[in-house]
Amino acid sequence: MAERSQTAPEAGNNMGNDDVIGGNVNKYTVLPAGYCGQPKKGHLIFDACFESGNLGRVDQVSEFEYDLYIRPDTCNPRFRVWFNFTVENVKESQRVIFNIVNFSKTKSLYRDGMAPMVKSTSRPKWQRLPPKNVYYYRCPDHRKNYVMSFAFCFDQEEDIYQFAYCYPYTYTRFQHYLDSLQKRNMDYFFREQLGQSVQQRQLDLLTITSPENLREGAEQKVIFITGRVHPGETPSSFVCQGIIDFLVSHHPIACILREHLVFKIAPMLNPDGVYLGNYRCSLMGFDLNRHWLDPSPWAHPTLHGVKQLIIQMYNDPKTSLEFYIDIHAHSTMMNGFMYGNIFEDEERFQRQAIFPKLLCQNAEDFSYSSTSFNRDAVKAGTGRRFLGGLLDHTSYCYTLEVSFYSYIIGGTTAAVPYTEEAYMKLGRNVARTFLDYYRLNLPLEKVAFPIPKLRSSEERRLEGEHPSYLRARQELDLLSVPMTAGSQPSEHLGNDIPRHLECAGPALSLDLIAYSPSGQASWKDMTMSNNLLLPDRPSH
């Protein structure tokens, strides 16, 4: 890595302190020191002035190396994790090192093999860079902050390259997805506007159930699901879409779930933060998941609207709010897992462990061993903690977390990086687990496959804690659960599960540092010149 010039801005100077970053770079051209004239090919142009974009500043360290600064969340300089920017005006075979230098977190999955995402104009499928070309280390040149450096080689001069922390999922993509569902005119899918954000973006509420369950005076068992309260946690939107796609499909399990349950889903609680490219906060700098105790109708309008609806349902004698699940993404842990609450009532405490255990059997990427139950004081303002204290003993509140990076399948040690499809598959498995939980009966004429059995050790534990469980499993032996853990849902679902807004283009292999000169959608290793060698630090 090149040694930084002694004349570079020092921390605390007007341009050297990342705290003064006020907005995203806008078609910012990086020119060599002393250069005059029009930019040439190879004078990189950085841009983050687009939806969900984030890059606050670029410093050129040498001909090959650039320091990049994340723009802090709006009105809150504490949070700097999400980045999403484009680079253009590149030269063929141009090699660079990008250093993300101002992360607000020290612990990171970059230590465990996580790598940034990349796509380009001609290859629009997001893929991860190879871990061997990503370094995460404490850097003395940046006040001993942790820095993530990655090497890259551009190969298509006309392409615009885009780099991101994780798979982006924008507010506009979400609106297009909901519009496409509405156009299908399904009588069991209802979309309404529960409120608006500070910047007047929609707070959408979806209701998925049989119309019979919505008739006046009908009793309802409600499953309430929320997502994207933290805008940079994009995997939560893919999981949420997986839940929705499954519930609106013609899959026999989905049909039974709609007959017996009412699903209320608010998939994007923080639309302003999502649009702006924040990581954790709303437009006004609030971490909404710490304001459930007393949300303001003007400062936290989306949260206020959801809370009012939940309280209204709680006070309705015809409505039983059975589950609240808030979907998040985790920046330091692998797999999917859950957080639950601790109760004085031992029986209630044991009962809330049943759903995560069942999900563990249905989803190979879900870890029950990573699931925990707590009453941490710093989480008192979260939806899980607040609603867990408000609702009665028949309700269970969880935070569902999924890794930004990967999952480890039981019995193995290799990390499997998540894809957009893998996140959505977890969502589908969350939805179908309600069948096991409620022991609902499928119509026999739709049976096609035998139901998978629990592992014997897990079976014994569940029998001890939930005696009716094995009897229910015996009843379900005649039923079908086509989407078994580890299978590809497409094998069973056919075209019933829509694939909205998937990126076009073939998948790319992960053995890369550069795009292939041939322009094909594959990656290859390239020998780095001495000028491009990163410091001799151990890679993850």
C-alpha positions in Angstrom: 0.0 0.0 0.0 1.3 3.4 -0.9 2.6 5.6 1.9 0.3 8.6 2.4 1.7 12.0 1.7 2.7 14.2 4.7 0.7 17.0 3.1 -2.6 15.0 3.1 -5.3 16.5 5.3 -4.9 15.6 9.0 -7.8 14.4 11.2 -9.6 17.4 12.5 -8.9 19.6 9.5 -11.8 20.8 7.5 -11.4 18.1 4.8 -9.7 15.5 6.9 -12.4 14.9 9.5 -15.1 12.5 8.2 -17.6 14.0 10.7 -17.9 17.0 8.3 -19.2 14.9 5.4 -22.6 16.2 4.6 -23.7 14.5 1.5 -22.9 11.9 -1.2 -20.3 12.5 -3.9 -21.9 13.5 -7.2 -20.1 12.5 -10.4 -16.8 13.4 -8.6 -13.8 13.1 -10.9 -10.5 12.2 -9.2 -7.6 14.0 -11.0 -3.9 13.5 -10.3 -2.2 16.2 -8.2 -1.2 19.1 -10.5 -3.2 17.9 -13.5 -5.0 20.5 -15.6 -7.3 19.8 -18.4 -10.2 17.5 -19.3 -10.4 14.2 -17.5 -8.9 11.2 -19.4 -9.7 7.6 -19.4 -8.5 6.2 -16.1 -9.4 9.4 -14.1 -12.1 7.7 -12.1 -15.5 9.2 -11.6 -17.3 8.3 -8.4 -21.0 8.8 -7.8 -23.4 8.0 -5.0 -26.2 10.4 -5.8 -28.8 7.8 -6.5 -31.4 5.9 -4.4 -29.8 4.1 -1.5 -26.4 5.4 -2.5 -23.7 6.2 0.1 -20.2 7.5 -0.4 -19.2 10.8 1.2 -15.7 11.5 0.1 -12.8 10.2 -2.0 -9.1 10.8 -1.4 -6.5 9.7 -3.9 -3.5 8.3 -2.1 -1.5 7.3 -5.2 -2.0 6.4 -8.8 -3.6 3.1 -7.8 -5.0 3.7 -4.3 -8.0 5.6 -3.0 -9.4 6.2 0.5 -13.2 6.1 0.5 -15.3 7.6 3.3 -18.8 6.4 4.1 -21.3 9.2 4.5 -22.8 9.0 8.1 -26.5 8.5 8.5 -28.5 11.7 8.1 -28.5 13.8 11.3 -26.6 11.1 13.1 -22.8 10.8 12.7 -22.5 7.7 14.9 -23.5 5.2 12.1 -21.2 4.5 9.2 -21.5 1.0 7.8 -23.5 1.0 4.5 -21.9 2.0 1.3 -23.2 1.9 -2.3 -21.5 3.7 -5.1 -20.5 3.6 -8.8 -17.2 4.1 -10.6 -16.9 5.0 -14.3 -14.5 6.4 -16.8 -12.1 3.4 -16.2 -9.4 2.1 -18.4 -9.2 -1.5 -19.5 -7.0 -3.5 -17.1 -6.8 -0.6 -14.7 -6.0 -2.0 -11.2 -7.0 -0.2 -8.1 -7.1 -0.6 -4.3 -10.1 0.9 -2.5 -9.9 1.5 1.2 -13.1 2.0 3.2 -11.6 3.9 6.1 -14.2 5.2 8.5 -16.5 2.3 9.6 -18.2 3.1 12.9 -18.0 -0.6 13.9 -14.9 -2.5 14.8 -16.3 -6.1 14.8 -17.2 -7.2 11.3 -17.8 -10.2 9.2 -15.0 -9.0 7.0 -12.8 -10.9 9.5 -14.6 -14.1 8.6 -14.5 -13.9 4.8 -17.2 -11.4 3.9 -16.5 -9.3 0.8 -18.1 -6.4 -0.9 -20.7 -6.8 -3.7 -20.0 -5.8 -7.3 -21.8 -5.6 -10.6 -21.4 -3.7 -13.8 -23.5 -2.4 -16.7 -22.8 -5.5 -18.9 -23.0 -7.9 -16.0 -25.9 -6.8 -13.8 -26.0 -9.8 -11.5 -24.6 -8.9 -8.0 -21.7 -11.1 -6.9 -19.2 -11.0 -4.0 -15.6 -10.2 -4.5 -13.2 -13.1 -3.6 -12.3 -13.0 0.1 -8.6 -13.5 -0.6 -8.5 -10.0 -2.1 -10.2 -8.3 0.8 -8.3 -7.2 3.9 -9.7 -5.9 7.2 -7.2 -4.5 9.6 -6.5 -1.7 12.1 -4.8 1.1 10.3 -2.4 3.6 12.0 -2.9 6.1 9.1 -6.6 6.5 10.1 -6.5 7.1 13.9 -6.1 3.3 14.3 -9.6 2.8 12.9 -10.4 -0.5 11.2 -10.1 -0.3 7.4 -11.5 -2.6 4.8 -9.3 -2.7 1.7 -10.0 -4.6 -1.5 -8.2 -4.9 -4.8 -10.0 -4.8 -8.2 -9.2 -4.7 -11.9 -11.5 -3.0 -14.3 -11.8 -4.6 -17.8 -14.6 -2.9 -19.7 -14.0 0.7 -20.5 -17.6 1.5 -21.3 -19.0 -0.2 -18.2 -20.2 1.5 -15.0 -19.2 -0.5 -12.0 -21.2 -0.5 -8.8 -19.9 -1.6 -5.3 -22.1 -2.2 -2.2 -21.9 -3.5 1.3 -24.6 -6.0 0.6 -27.3 -6.7 -2.0 -29.2 -3.4 -2.3 -33.0 -3.5 -2.0 -34.4 0.0 -2.7 -37.7 1.6 -1.8 -38.5 1.9 -5.6 -37.9 -1.8 -6.1 -40.2 -2.5 -3.1 -43.0 -0.4 -4.6 -42.7 -2.1 -8.0 -42.9 -5.4 -6.3 -46.1 -4.5 -4.4 -47.5 -3.0 -7.6 -46.9 -6.3 -9.4 -48.7 -8.2 -6.7 -51.7 -5.9 -6.8 -52.1 -6.3 -10.5 -52.7 -10.0 -10.0 -56.0 -9.2 -8.3 -55.8 -12.0 -5.7 -58.8 -12.0 -3.4 -56.6 -13.0 -0.4 -54.0 -10.2 -0.9 -54.8 -6.7 0.5 -52.6 -3.6 0.4 -53.3 -0.4 2.2 -51.4 2.7 3.2 -51.0 2.7 7.0 -49.3 6.1 7.0 -46.5 8.2 5.6 -42.9 8.9 6.5 -41.5 12.3 7.3 -40.7 12.7 3.6 -44.2 11.5 2.5 -43.2 8.0 1.4 -45.7 5.2 1.8 -45.9 3.0 4.8 -47.5 -0.1 3.2 -49.4 -2.7 5.2 -50.2 -6.0 3.6 -52.9 -8.4 4.7 -52.7 -11.9 3.4 -55.6 -14.2 4.4 -58.8 -15.8 3.1 -61.5 -13.2 2.6 -63.7 -15.3 5.0 -61.3 -14.3 7.9 -62.0 -10.6 7.2 -65.8 -10.7 7.4 -67.4 -8.7 10.2 -67.3 -10.5 13.5 -64.9 -13.2 12.4 -62.3 -14.3 14.9 -58.7 -13.8 13.8 -55.3 -15.3 14.6 -52.8 -12.7 13.5 -49.2 -13.1 12.6 -47.6 -9.6 12.5 -44.3 -9.2 10.6 -42.2 -6.1 10.1 -38.9 -5.3 8.3 -36.3 -2.7 7.4 -36.7 -0.6 10.5 -32.9 -0.4 10.1 -32.5 0.7 6.4 -29.1 -0.7 5.7 -30.1 -4.2 6.7 -31.2 -5.1 3.2 -31.3 -8.9 3.7 -34.5 -8.4 5.8 -36.3 -7.2 2.6 -35.3 -10.4 0.7 -36.5 -12.5 3.6 -39.7 -10.6 3.8 -40.3 -11.0 0.1 -39.8 -14.7 0.5 -42.5 -14.8 3.1 -44.9 -12.8 0.9 -44.1 -14.8 -2.2 -44.9 -18.0 -0.4 -48.0 -16.8 1.3 -49.6 -15.6 -2.0 -48.7 -18.7 -4.0 -50.8 -21.7 -4.8 -48.7 -24.0 -2.7 -51.0 -26.2 -0.6 -49.3 -25.1 2.6 -49.9 -21.5 1.7 -53.5 -22.2 1.0 -54.0 -23.8 4.4 -52.2 -21.0 6.2 -54.4 -18.4 4.5 -57.5 -20.3 5.6 -56.6 -20.4 9.3 -54.4 -17.3 9.9 -54.2 -13.6 9.1 -50.8 -12.3 8.1 -50.2 -8.6 8.6 -46.9 -7.5 7.1 -45.3 -4.0 7.2 -42.2 -4.8 5.1 -40.5 -1.4 5.2 -40.8 0.6 8.4 -38.1 3.1 7.5 -38.7 4.1 3.9 -36.9 7.4 4.2 -33.8 5.8 5.6 -33.9 3.2 2.8 -34.2 5.8 0.1 -31.4 8.0 1.6 -28.9 5.2 1.9 -28.7 5.3 5.7 -27.5 2.3 7.7 -29.5 2.5 10.9 -31.4 5.7 11.2 -34.4 7.6 9.8 -34.2 10.9 8.0 -34.1 12.8 11.4 -31.3 10.6 12.8 -33.5 8.3 15.0 -32.9 4.6 15.5 -36.6 3.8 15.2 -36.1 0.4 16.9 -35.3 2.2 20.2 -38.5 4.3 20.2 -41.3 1.8 20.6 -42.1 2.9 24.1 -43.3 6.4 23.0 -43.1 7.0 19.3 -43.8 10.5 18.1 -46.5 10.9 15.4 -44.3 13.6 13.7 -40.7 12.4 14.4 -41.5 8.6 14.1 -44.7 8.5 12.1 -44.3 5.0 10.6 -43.5 3.5 13.9 -46.4 5.4 15.6 -48.8 4.0 12.9 -47.7 0.4 13.4 -47.9 0.6 17.2 -51.3 2.1 17.1 -52.6 -0.7 14.8 -51.1 -3.4 17.1 -52.6 -1.8 20.2 -56.0 -1.6 18.4 -55.8 -5.3 17.5 -54.7 -6.2 21.0 -57.8 -4.4 22.4 -60.1 -6.2 19.9 -61.7 -9.3 21.7 -62.1 -11.0 18.3 -58.4 -10.7 17.4 -55.6 -12.9 18.9 -52.2 -11.4 18.1 -50.2 -14.6 18.2 -46.8 -13.6 16.8 -44.8 -10.5 16.2 -41.6 -11.0 14.2 -39.3 -8.2 13.3 -36.8 -9.0 10.6 -33.2 -7.7 10.8 -29.7 -8.5 9.4 -26.6 -9.0 11.6 -23.2 -7.7 10.8 -21.0 -9.9 13.0 -22.8 -13.4 13.1 -23.4 -16.2 10.7 -26.7 -17.9 9.9 -30.3 -17.0 10.7 -31.3 -17.0 14.3 -33.7 -15.4 16.7 -33.9 -13.3 19.8 -36.7 -13.9 22.2 -37.8 -12.6 25.6 -37.4 -13.9 29.1 -40.6 -14.4 31.2 -41.1 -15.2 34.8 -43.6 -17.8 33.8 -41.5 -20.8 33.1 -44.1 -22.5 30.9 -44.4 -19.4 28.7 -40.7 -19.2 28.4 -40.5 -22.8 27.3 -43.3 -22.5 24.8 -41.7 -19.6 23.0 -38.7 -21.8 22.2 -40.9 -24.1 20.0 -41.2 -21.9 16.9 -37.4 -21.4 16.6 -36.8 -25.1 17.1 -39.3 -26.0 14.3 -37.8 -23.4 12.0 -34.4 -25.0 12.7 -35.8 -28.2 11.2 -37.2 -26.5 8.1 -34.3 -24.2 7.3 -30.7 -25.5 6.9 -29.4 -22.0 7.4 -31.2 -21.3 10.7 -29.3 -21.9 13.9 -31.1 -22.7 17.1 -27.8 -22.8 19.0 -27.3 -19.1 18.1 -30.9 -18.2 19.2 -31.0 -16.5 22.6 -33.6 -15.1 25.0 -32.8 -12.0 27.0 -34.0 -8.9 28.7 -31.0 -6.7 27.9 -31.7 -3.2 29.2 -30.3 -1.5 26.1 -33.0 -3.3 24.0 -35.9 -2.1 26.1 -37.1 0.2 23.3 -37.2 -2.4 20.6 -40.3 -3.9 19.1 -39.6 -7.3 20.5 -39.1 -6.1 24.1 -41.9 -3.6 24.2 -44.5 -5.8 22.6 -43.3 -8.8 24.7 -44.2 -6.8 27.8 -47.4 -5.4 26.4 -49.1 -8.5 25.0 -50.5 -11.3 27.0 -49.2 -14.9 27.5 -50.6 -16.2 24.2 -48.4 -13.9 22.2 -44.8 -14.4 21.2 -42.4 -11.7 20.0 -39.2 -12.4 18.2 -36.4 -10.6 16.3 -35.4 -12.7 13.3 -31.8 -12.0 12.4 -30.0 -13.2 9.3 -26.3 -12.7 8.5 -25.1 -10.2 6.0 -22.6 -12.8 4.8 -23.2 -16.5 5.2 -24.5 -19.6 6.9 -22.8 -22.8 8.1 -24.8 -26.0 7.6 -24.9 -28.3 10.6 -22.1 -30.9 10.6 -19.8 -28.7 8.4 -17.4 -25.9 8.9 -17.5 -24.2 5.5 -19.3 -20.9 5.2 -21.9 -20.7 2.4 -22.4 -17.1 1.3 -26.0 -15.9 1.1 -27.5 -15.0 -2.2 -30.7 -13.1 -2.8 -32.4 -16.4 -3.5 -31.1 -17.9 -0.3 -32.5 -15.0 1.8 -35.9 -15.4 0.1 -35.7 -19.2 0.7 -35.3 -18.5 4.4 -38.5 -16.4 4.2 -40.4 -19.2 2.6 -39.3 -21.5 5.3 -40.3 -19.1 8.0 -43.8 -19.0 6.5 -44.2 -22.8 6.2 -43.1 -23.3 9.8 -46.4 -21.9 10.9 -48.0 -25.1 9.5 -45.9 -27.2 11.9 -46.5 -24.9 14.8 -50.3 -24.9 14.5 -50.5 -28.5 13.3 -52.9 -27.6 10.4 -54.2 -30.3 8.1 -53.6 -30.3 4.4 -56.2 -31.6 2.0 -55.2 -35.2 1.2 -55.7 -34.8 -2.6 -52.8 -32.3 -2.6 -50.4 -34.7 -0.9 -47.4 -35.5 -3.1 -44.4 -36.1 -0.8 -44.0 -37.6 2.7 -43.3 -35.1 5.5 -39.7 -35.0 6.7 -39.0 -36.3 10.2 -37.2 -34.4 13.0 -33.8 -35.6 14.1 -34.2 -38.0 17.0 -32.3 -35.8 19.5 -34.4 -32.8 18.7 -37.6 -34.9 18.7 -36.8 -36.1 22.3 -36.2 -32.5 23.5 -39.5 -31.3 21.9 -41.4 -34.2 23.3 -40.2 -33.3 26.8 -41.1 -29.6 26.5 -44.2 -29.9 24.3 -45.9 -33.3 24.9 -48.5 -32.7 22.2 -45.9 -32.2 19.7 -45.2 -35.8 18.7 -48.9 -36.6 18.6 -49.3 -33.7 16.2 -46.4 -35.1 14.1 -48.2 -38.4 13.9 -51.3 -36.6 12.5 -49.1 -34.8 10.0 -47.4 -38.0 8.8 -50.1 -38.2 6.1 -49.4 -34.7 4.9 -47.1 -33.1 2.5 -44.3 -30.6 3.0 -42.8 -30.5 -0.5 -40.2 -27.8 0.3 -37.8 -29.8 2.5 -34.8 -28.3 4.2 -31.9 -28.1 1.7 -34.1 -28.5 -1.4 -34.5 -26.0 -4.1 -38.1 -24.6 -3.9 -38.4 -24.3 -7.6 -38.4 -28.2 -7.7 -41.9 -28.1 -6.1 -43.4 -24.7 -6.5 -43.2 -24.4 -10.3 -44.4 -20.9 -11.3 -46.5 -20.4 -8.2 -43.8 -18.4 -6.4 -43.2 -15.2 -8.5 -39.7 -14.1 -9.1 -40.2 -10.4 -9.1 -37.5 -8.0 -10.2 -34.6 -10.5 -10.3 -31.4 -9.1 -11.8 -30.9 -10.3 -15.4 -27.8 -12.0 -16.5 -26.0 -15.3 -15.6 -24.4 -16.0 -12.2 -20.7 -15.4 -11.8 -18.2 -17.7 -10.3 -16.3 -16.6 -7.3 -12.7 -17.1 -8.1 -11.9 -13.6 -9.1 -10.3 -10.3 -8.9 -11.2 -8.9 -12.3 -13.8 -9.4 -14.9 -12.6 -11.5 -17.8 -11.2 -9.5 -20.8 -13.5 -11.5 -23.0 -16.5 -9.8 -21.4 -18.1 -13.1 -20.4 -19.9 -13.2 -17.0 -17.0 -14.8 -15.1 -14.2 -13.7 -12.9 -10.5 -14.7 -12.9 -7.4 -14.1 -10.9 -4.9 -11.6 -12.2 -1.3 -11.3 -11.1 -0.9 -8.0 -9.2 2.0 -5.7 -10.0 4.2 -4.7 -7.0 2.5 -1.4 -6.9 -0.8 -3.2 -6.2 0.3 -5.5 -3.4 -1.6 -5.0 -0.2 0.2 -5.0 3.1 1.5 -8.3 4.3 -1.4 -8.9 6.7 -3.2 -12.2 7.2 -6.4 -12.5 5.2 -9.5 -13.9 6.7 
